[in-house]
Amino acid sequence: MVRVTFVTPQGEKIAAEGEAGTRLLELGQAKGMPLEGTCEGQMACSTCHVVIDPDWFAKVPPAVDDEEDMLDLAAGVTRTSRLSCQIELTEAIDGLIVHIPAEARDMQGR
């Protein structure tokens, strides 16, 4: 199991565990995080935008150009922003810390 800590905009830390190969988006949704993922991981939206903790950013595989383009459309983007649909849980990121942006928009009302 790969451990991830989600940090809400209010600073609450939510511990989660997922199987290797699971997308960060799916794990976050299972834990009730406001990650919509409208396009279901097709990189056609930015509703699963998260901010990777700076200490972890270099350990996550880099974003491809298409992901960078979609991040340009997300609210509250930072240097360590990523689309959670593009991050697969692996042993290399066991312990990952992910911040949910205050500007998260979840049309499903979670």
GROMACS elastic network, one bead per residue, 0.5 to 0.9 nm:
[ bonds ]
;  ai    aj funct       b0    kb
    1    17     6  0.59418   500
    1    18     6  0.54271   500
    1    20     6  0.63733   500
    1    89     6  0.88924   500
    1    90     6  0.86836   500
    1    91     6  0.80024   500
    1    94     6  0.80553   500
    2    16     6  0.83204   500
    2    17     6  0.53911   500
    2    18     6  0.52808   500
    2    19     6  0.60168   500
    2    20     6  0.62428   500
    2    89     6  0.64206   500
    2    90     6  0.65600   500
    2    91     6  0.61989   500
    2    92     6  0.88490   500
    2    93     6  0.73377   500
    2    95     6  0.70119   500
    2    96     6  0.84703   500
    3    15     6  0.73479   500
    3    16     6  0.58566   500
    3    18     6  0.66552   500
    3    19     6  0.89598   500
    3    89     6  0.87482   500
    3    91     6  0.89659   500
    3    93     6  0.80838   500
    3    94     6  0.50971   500
    3    96     6  0.66858   500
    3    97     6  0.89502   500
    4    14     6  0.83498   500
    4    15     6  0.60787   500
    4    16     6  0.52302   500
    4    17     6  0.60795   500
    4    18     6  0.79533   500
    4    24     6  0.86869   500
    4    27     6  0.87228   500
    4    89     6  0.89188   500
    4    93     6  0.82856   500
    4    94     6  0.67616   500
    4    95     6  0.51770   500
    4    97     6  0.58451   500
    4    98     6  0.73605   500
    5    13     6  0.62778   500
    5    14     6  0.55312   500
    5    16     6  0.60665   500
    5    17     6  0.86100   500
    5    95     6  0.70089   500
    5    96     6  0.62692   500
    5    98     6  0.61809   500
    5    99     6  0.84132   500
    6    12     6  0.80738   500
    6    13     6  0.56909   500
    6    14     6  0.50139   500
    6    15     6  0.64203   500
    6    16     6  0.75679   500
    6    28     6  0.76055   500
    6    31     6  0.88932   500
    6    33     6  0.80516   500
    6    96     6  0.85282   500
    6    97     6  0.60555   500
    6    99     6  0.57724   500
    6   100     6  0.69384   500
    7    10     6  0.78326   500
    7    11     6  0.56471   500
    7    12     6  0.55484   500
    7    14     6  0.63000   500
    7    15     6  0.88433   500
    7    97     6  0.73450   500
    7    98     6  0.60759   500
    7   100     6  0.60315   500
    8    11     6  0.51329   500
    8    12     6  0.52152   500
    8    13     6  0.65418   500
    8    14     6  0.77449   500
    8    33     6  0.80056   500
    8    98     6  0.88103   500
    8    99     6  0.61986   500
    8   100     6  0.52154   500
    8   101     6  0.75368   500
    8   102     6  0.78773   500
    9    12     6  0.74664   500
    9    99     6  0.73304   500
    9   100     6  0.59661   500
    9   101     6  0.60731   500
    9   103     6  0.86817   500
   10   102     6  0.82633   500
   11    99     6  0.87156   500
   14    31     6  0.77788   500
   15    31     6  0.85171   500
   16    27     6  0.72892   500
   16    28     6  0.79974   500
   16    30     6  0.89046   500
   16    31     6  0.69959   500
   17    27     6  0.75794   500
   18    21     6  0.84372   500
   18    22     6  0.64754   500
   18    23     6  0.86900   500
   18    24     6  0.84707   500
   18    26     6  0.89946   500
   18    27     6  0.63071   500
   18    89     6  0.72563   500
   19    22     6  0.57339   500
   19    89     6  0.70300   500
   19    90     6  0.81458   500
   20    23     6  0.85118   500
   20    88     6  0.73375   500
   20    91     6  0.69706   500
   21    88     6  0.54649   500
   21    89     6  0.52971   500
   21    90     6  0.64784   500
   22    25     6  0.83644   500
   22    26     6  0.68326   500
   22    27     6  0.71253   500
   22    87     6  0.85318   500
   22    88     6  0.56861   500
   22    89     6  0.55026   500
   22    90     6  0.83991   500
   23    26     6  0.53964   500
   23    27     6  0.66066   500
   23    28     6  0.87843   500
   23    41     6  0.89842   500
   23    84     6  0.70634   500
   23    85     6  0.58057   500
   23    86     6  0.69451   500
   23    87     6  0.56874   500
   23    89     6  0.60079   500
   24    27     6  0.51453   500
   24    28     6  0.60887   500
   24    29     6  0.85696   500
   24    83     6  0.88463   500
   24    84     6  0.51166   500
   24    85     6  0.61390   500
   24    86     6  0.76144   500
   24    87     6  0.55800   500
   24    88     6  0.60365   500
   24    89     6  0.64010   500
   25    28     6  0.51655   500
   25    29     6  0.61437   500
   25    30     6  0.86089   500
   25    33     6  0.89625   500
   25    35     6  0.67509   500
   25    36     6  0.83820   500
   25    37     6  0.71562   500
   25    41     6  0.83514   500
   25    48     6  0.65569   500
   25    83     6  0.80868   500
   25    86     6  0.80392   500
   25    87     6  0.77835   500
   25    88     6  0.88471   500
   26    29     6  0.51362   500
   26    30     6  0.61460   500
   26    31     6  0.87098   500
   26    35     6  0.87628   500
   26    37     6  0.88825   500
   26    84     6  0.83979   500
   26    85     6  0.76299   500
   27    30     6  0.51041   500
   27    31     6  0.64002   500
   27    32     6  0.88625   500
   27    33     6  0.87599   500
   28    31     6  0.51258   500
   28    32     6  0.63848   500
   28    33     6  0.51651   500
   28    34     6  0.78731   500
   28    35     6  0.68198   500
   28    84     6  0.83991   500
   29    32     6  0.50314   500
   29    33     6  0.52877   500
   29    34     6  0.70198   500
   29    35     6  0.60906   500
   29    36     6  0.76659   500
   29    37     6  0.89381   500
   29   110     6  0.89460   500
   30    33     6  0.75221   500
   32    35     6  0.81995   500
   32   110     6  0.66750   500
   33    36     6  0.86273   500
   33   100     6  0.77200   500
   33   110     6  0.72083   500
   34    47     6  0.88413   500
   34    48     6  0.81009   500
   34   100     6  0.78388   500
   34   104     6  0.65539   500
   34   105     6  0.70480   500
   34   106     6  0.54188   500
   34   107     6  0.88636   500
   34   108     6  0.84380   500
   34   109     6  0.78083   500
   34   110     6  0.55754   500
   35    38     6  0.88092   500
   35    47     6  0.62099   500
   35    49     6  0.73415   500
   35    50     6  0.83786   500
   35    84     6  0.82832   500
   35   100     6  0.84108   500
   35   104     6  0.73020   500
   35   105     6  0.75820   500
   35   106     6  0.61204   500
   35   110     6  0.83039   500
   36    39     6  0.86822   500
   36    40     6  0.86421   500
   36    46     6  0.89205   500
   36    47     6  0.53774   500
   36    48     6  0.57501   500
   36   104     6  0.89080   500
   36   105     6  0.74893   500
   36   106     6  0.51148   500
   36   107     6  0.67674   500
   36   108     6  0.67616   500
   36   109     6  0.89424   500
   36   110     6  0.84818   500
   37    40     6  0.52785   500
   37    41     6  0.65389   500
   37    45     6  0.74987   500
   37    46     6  0.74501   500
   37    47     6  0.52202   500
   37    49     6  0.86693   500
   37    84     6  0.84505   500
   37    85     6  0.72094   500
   37   106     6  0.85663   500
   38    41     6  0.79381   500
   38    44     6  0.83191   500
   38    45     6  0.67517   500
   38    46     6  0.82469   500
   38    47     6  0.63945   500
   38    48     6  0.80233   500
   38   106     6  0.89881   500
   38   107     6  0.85933   500
   39    42     6  0.55091   500
   39    43     6  0.67367   500
   39    44     6  0.56900   500
   39    45     6  0.59946   500
   39    46     6  0.85786   500
   39    47     6  0.83291   500
   40    43     6  0.80366   500
   40    44     6  0.86132   500
   40    45     6  0.89779   500
   40    85     6  0.76149   500
   41    44     6  0.77196   500
   41    45     6  0.85196   500
   41    48     6  0.87092   500
   41    83     6  0.87358   500
   41    84     6  0.85075   500
   41    86     6  0.69621   500
   42    45     6  0.78843   500
   42    85     6  0.81215   500
   42    86     6  0.89079   500
   43    46     6  0.73252   500
   43    66     6  0.70670   500
   43    67     6  0.63039   500
   43    70     6  0.67715   500
   43    83     6  0.80845   500
   43    85     6  0.78491   500
   43    86     6  0.80666   500
   44    66     6  0.89432   500
   44    67     6  0.88954   500
   44    70     6  0.70367   500
   45    48     6  0.79546   500
   45    70     6  0.62809   500
   45    71     6  0.85228   500
   45    73     6  0.80437   500
   45    74     6  0.83629   500
   46    49     6  0.55868   500
   46    67     6  0.87933   500
   46    70     6  0.58352   500
   46    71     6  0.62009   500
   46    72     6  0.86486   500
   46    73     6  0.66484   500
   46    74     6  0.54170   500
   46    75     6  0.85882   500
   46    83     6  0.66783   500
   47    74     6  0.74066   500
   47    83     6  0.80330   500
   47   104     6  0.73303   500
   47   105     6  0.64762   500
   47   106     6  0.70207   500
   47   107     6  0.88540   500
   48    82     6  0.83629   500
   48    83     6  0.54678   500
   48    84     6  0.54593   500
   48    85     6  0.66023   500
   48   104     6  0.81075   500
   48   105     6  0.86859   500
   48   106     6  0.87316   500
   49    71     6  0.73770   500
   49    74     6  0.67807   500
   49    75     6  0.83763   500
   49    77     6  0.80972   500
   49    81     6  0.68289   500
   49    82     6  0.57827   500
   49    84     6  0.60660   500
   49    85     6  0.85153   500
   49   100     6  0.77551   500
   49   101     6  0.75356   500
   49   104     6  0.74408   500
   50    77     6  0.84974   500
   50    80     6  0.85233   500
   50    81     6  0.57191   500
   50    82     6  0.55548   500
   50    83     6  0.61070   500
   50    84     6  0.61581   500
   50    98     6  0.66076   500
   50    99     6  0.59690   500
   50   100     6  0.52684   500
   50   101     6  0.61717   500
   50   104     6  0.84251   500
   51    54     6  0.85089   500
   51    57     6  0.88941   500
   51    77     6  0.77358   500
   51    78     6  0.69816   500
   51    79     6  0.83459   500
   51    80     6  0.55590   500
   51    82     6  0.61293   500
   51    83     6  0.85204   500
   51    84     6  0.89464   500
   51    97     6  0.88998   500
   51    98     6  0.58100   500
   51   100     6  0.63710   500
   51   101     6  0.66995   500
   52    55     6  0.82432   500
   52    56     6  0.65124   500
   52    57     6  0.56612   500
   52    60     6  0.86059   500
   52    80     6  0.54042   500
   52    81     6  0.60521   500
   52    82     6  0.69472   500
   52    96     6  0.79915   500
   52    97     6  0.64120   500
   52    99     6  0.61474   500
   52   100     6  0.88490   500
   53    56     6  0.54142   500
   53    57     6  0.61859   500
   53    80     6  0.71104   500
   53    96     6  0.77802   500
   53    97     6  0.54547   500
   53    98     6  0.56240   500
   53    99     6  0.66903   500
   54    57     6  0.51581   500
   54    58     6  0.78571   500
   54    79     6  0.87050   500
   54    80     6  0.64261   500
   54    97     6  0.88797   500
   55    58     6  0.74206   500
   55    59     6  0.83556   500
   55    97     6  0.84803   500
   56    59     6  0.53708   500
   56    60     6  0.68134   500
   56    93     6  0.77281   500
   56    95     6  0.88785   500
   56    96     6  0.63502   500
   56    97     6  0.69777   500
   56    98     6  0.87031   500
   57    60     6  0.55679   500
   57    61     6  0.84231   500
   57    62     6  0.85980   500
   57    80     6  0.61884   500
   57    81     6  0.88039   500
   57    96     6  0.89953   500
   58    61     6  0.73968   500
   58    62     6  0.78099   500
   59    62     6  0.86577   500
   59    92     6  0.70786   500
   59    93     6  0.64621   500
   59    96     6  0.89144   500
   60    63     6  0.87889   500
   60    87     6  0.74554   500
   60    88     6  0.89377   500
   60    92     6  0.80398   500
   60    93     6  0.67184   500
   60    96     6  0.88830   500
   61    87     6  0.76591   500
   63    66     6  0.80375   500
   63    67     6  0.58665   500
   63    68     6  0.63993   500
   63    82     6  0.72235   500
   63    83     6  0.85259   500
   63    86     6  0.78620   500
   63    87     6  0.89173   500
   64    67     6  0.54080   500
   64    68     6  0.64167   500
   64    69     6  0.88490   500
   65    68     6  0.50086   500
   65    69     6  0.62169   500
   65    70     6  0.87874   500
   66    69     6  0.50783   500
   66    70     6  0.64268   500
   66    71     6  0.87431   500
   67    70     6  0.51324   500
   67    71     6  0.61792   500
   67    72     6  0.87610   500
   67    82     6  0.76726   500
   67    83     6  0.69669   500
   67    86     6  0.79106   500
   68    71     6  0.50658   500
   68    72     6  0.64868   500
   68    82     6  0.80706   500
   68    83     6  0.88711   500
   69    72     6  0.53197   500
   69    73     6  0.73894   500
   70    73     6  0.54603   500
   70    74     6  0.69967   500
   70    83     6  0.83118   500
   71    74     6  0.50950   500
   71    75     6  0.83930   500
   71    77     6  0.69093   500
   71    81     6  0.74117   500
   71    82     6  0.70085   500
   71    83     6  0.72108   500
   72    75     6  0.83530   500
   72    77     6  0.74748   500
   73    77     6  0.85076   500
   74    77     6  0.60813   500
   74   103     6  0.88583   500
   74   104     6  0.88800   500
   75   101     6  0.82484   500
   75   102     6  0.89810   500
   75   103     6  0.59562   500
   75   104     6  0.74671   500
   75   105     6  0.86897   500
   76    81     6  0.87727   500
   76   101     6  0.66759   500
   76   102     6  0.76694   500
   76   103     6  0.61621   500
   76   104     6  0.84251   500
   77    80     6  0.79863   500
   77    81     6  0.57391   500
   77    82     6  0.85356   500
   77   101     6  0.82933   500
   78    81     6  0.51689   500
   78    82     6  0.88640   500
   79    82     6  0.89650   500
   82    85     6  0.86593   500
   82    86     6  0.77131   500
   82    87     6  0.80923   500
   83    86     6  0.56470   500
   83    87     6  0.72446   500
   84    87     6  0.54122   500
   84    88     6  0.83504   500
   85    88     6  0.77639   500
   89    92     6  0.82108   500
   89    93     6  0.67755   500
   89    94     6  0.77448   500
   90    93     6  0.56713   500
   90    94     6  0.67406   500
   91    94     6  0.51439   500
   91    95     6  0.89487   500
   92    95     6  0.88704   500
   93    96     6  0.54122   500
  100   103     6  0.84234   500
  100   104     6  0.69473   500
  101   104     6  0.53448   500
  102   105     6  0.87550   500
  105   108     6  0.89376   500
  105   109     6  0.86909   500
  106   109     6  0.56652   500
  106   110     6  0.65274   500
  107   110     6  0.79698   500
